[in-house]
Amino acid sequence: MIGQKSIKSFFSPASKKRNLTCSGDARDDQKLESDEVTSLSPEQLERINKNKKAALERLSALQTAPDGIGESWKKALSAEFGKNYFKSLMSFVAEERKKHTIYPPAHEVFSWTRTCEIQDVKVVILGQDPYHGPNQAHGLCFSVQRPVPPPPSLVNIFKELASDIEGFEKPSHGDLTGWATQGVLLLNAVLTVRAHQANSHKDKGWEIFTDAVVHWLSTNMQGLVFILWGSYAQKKGAAINKNRHHVLQAVHPSPLSAHRGFFGCKHFSKTNELLEKSGKKSIDWTAL
C-alpha cells in the first residue's frame, strides 16, 4: 500500500509541478517562476519590491557602520548608518582627527556598545560630552580610564553612593566598566570632543544618533531605569515612554549643583528597588 500511494502521489498534479523544477531544464524553471510572479497581485508585487529594497538598504547600512560597534547594537541601529547626517558626522570626525587631538581614541568611541548586548541593558545614565583631558575619556559617560583619579562630578557620585549603598567604598580610580558590564548604559549625548575644548563637537550630528539610541530602548525594551541628572539629560530624556520605563531625575552631580538635590537623591538604591520589582537582577554598585 505504501508503494502504491507513493507512486500515485508522484504522478499527482502537484508532484508533476515539483518535478519540473528537478528535471534540470532551466526553461521549465523560468516558466514556473514567471507563472508564479504573474499570479501575484500588483499590491503583492509592490510589497515584495519594498521588502527587497528595505533589505538591501539594511545590508548596505550594516556594511557602512563604523568600526567598533557591538553586533547587537549594529543590527538595532542599522537604519541610522545610511542616513545623510550620520555620513556627514563620520566625515567630520575623520577630518577632525587629521587636524586635532580628539577624545576618546577612535577604538573607544563605541565602547559602550561592547560592554553589554543591547537586549541586556537595564539602566541608562545620560551624560553630555566626553572628558577633554588626556587619558580620561574611553566611551562611557562619567567614567575615566585607569589609573586616572575620579574627576569632581564622579567624586560626588561616589559620595552619594557611599551614603546610599551599604558597603560602598570610594575607589582610587574612576573606571565604571564594572557597572557597564552589568547592563548600565553610560551614554553621552555627544561621543567625541576636541582636546581641551568642551562641547567642541556639539551639534554635529551625535545628538541625533544618541536620540535614536534612547528612542530604540524606550520603544523596544520594558522596565528600564533611566537616570537623568541635570537639565541637559532631562531634556534629552523627555521622549522616554514613562508607561514602559522608570525615570529618576535630580540636579547634576557637578560641584556647582550637587548640594541642590543630588546629594540625598538615593538614585542607586531606588534603581535596584525598581529593577527587583520588574523581576530583574539588581546592580552591584560596589563592583568597580
Steps between C-alpha positions, in 0.01 A plus 500: 500500500786734579656444159169558317437819693849628424466428128153657490614813681804524272275537196256740668473851343683658796783252472527555125555872565766425763682255276526752220736699718713190553520406132804714438324693227565871572220603267247311712635670813469842340147427382391396849653814651333714237162335564537557873588870456214568259257341746586762764291812538653845440481563875693180575765585242537849644538356850766255380693777330480720812626214718788434260593868499485520881715187534761642262502831689551319832784295352661813358467679835659209686790503259554874554473485880810648667753268659464408863122472532378185675302265276170516689510881495606505135191300401262705715633835378573404137242746366712791625826414325374565149345837580659819369551652846699195614717492188574872547575440869749223425672720240518788748656287774749348255611847387523619861732210585734605217533854637452472878524266794155347547371311804424223555734302270322364191485143635328620820225721354248214498633303796157538664362262234757232579468483878154344482252385236218741421236257628683477835477872583319559830603854600579807290703795634518793259798735484587793274838471328832322570773623729744706295823438693772244416438134592154569641216421257449139391144495373299476824344815646636616839768228478876549458773254410716345770704619679357851451342619829127583500412849371288729724155386379597136543638575847152626590339193346721285722407713805131440434565129448683477832197645681247299299648152448622299796854377454596747227849646537639766271746337258837653413408507130204625296443206263129407497534200268387275786157663483483490122556125486197455728268681260548864599517699176723804559407706195623847412284711268815594302758225451814693402672825599804704402777501762455772764187638328178392670195468274716550190313221317158616607229527230698298244259206496586295805187619681280364221671163522480472878135613489446199272667278761270630776196467273586139413538407865182685600300334222637147500587432863291479816565602860829686452612756756608829341710722728497863389732738686476865403283694256693385193440131572140568597433678174655214303293248692169687460379257231548188715179299531426523872225241470764242408799624702606666826659847496703640790597869488727725706738790452842432350771361732733787406651687799298802383164329553538173695400662830166609345348154488747246369629412844228298666318403178571129570473416132719192533289322762180617329626356171554160661155507660342574161701228325401243760132596467536438124648157568852603397828449680616808691828680430801439721614861520806398705639290211760742363 
